[in-house]
Amino acid sequence: MKRRFLSNPWRAVKLGLASATLALFTLTVQGQEQAQHSNPNVRLGQKALLEGDFKSAASHLQKALPTEANDPDVQYLLGYSQFHNGDYNKAIETFKKVISLDPKHTSAYYYKGKASSNLAVANGSKLDNAAKEQLLKTAIEDYSKAVAITPNDAKLYQNRAIAYRDLGILTGTSGAANYNKAKATDAYNKAVTDYEKVLSYDASRKDIQTEVKKAKVYRDNLK
């Protein structure tokens, strides 16, 4: 299916919005020649996205539905906007729709995983540990599906490592209702493996070297 975005996605860089996450969005359309979308609400949503106005983008893209409900690109932009608004539950549901329409959509799995991870570790969350554990496991599953589609993307391994680490912390906290040393040990070991995979792409990354050391310390200090 041909992707239909604005004709100059690199305008985002000129607007000073070339963060890693927005770069992921622009890279999906790099080098493609597209006409503007026929739906005015989609065009307004695209414009708002490139200006970093995620709230307006989500509003416009939502109005484009249900007319564009079967377009995975429009659904993806809506989910992307919801994610950056912090509406993680909505984003998860939207990314599920993207995946149902396009099962090989790596970015949908990636952001769905990040949304689940963010919900699991949110400060002040009222979720119990069992719910948080399930969210982290779901995130890991999503990152793994993304890896299966795009196996040479370092950020997928890094984010999966973070989810494994957080799962280790959650299940390895002594006195917690879901404390399980074996699960925590396994999670930390898998985090280390994924961090080391990231280092295989760039061995100079001091931040990842530090995370490897920390994960090993956490694992070795489990009681």
Beta strands, then each sheet from edge to edge (+ up, - down):
end
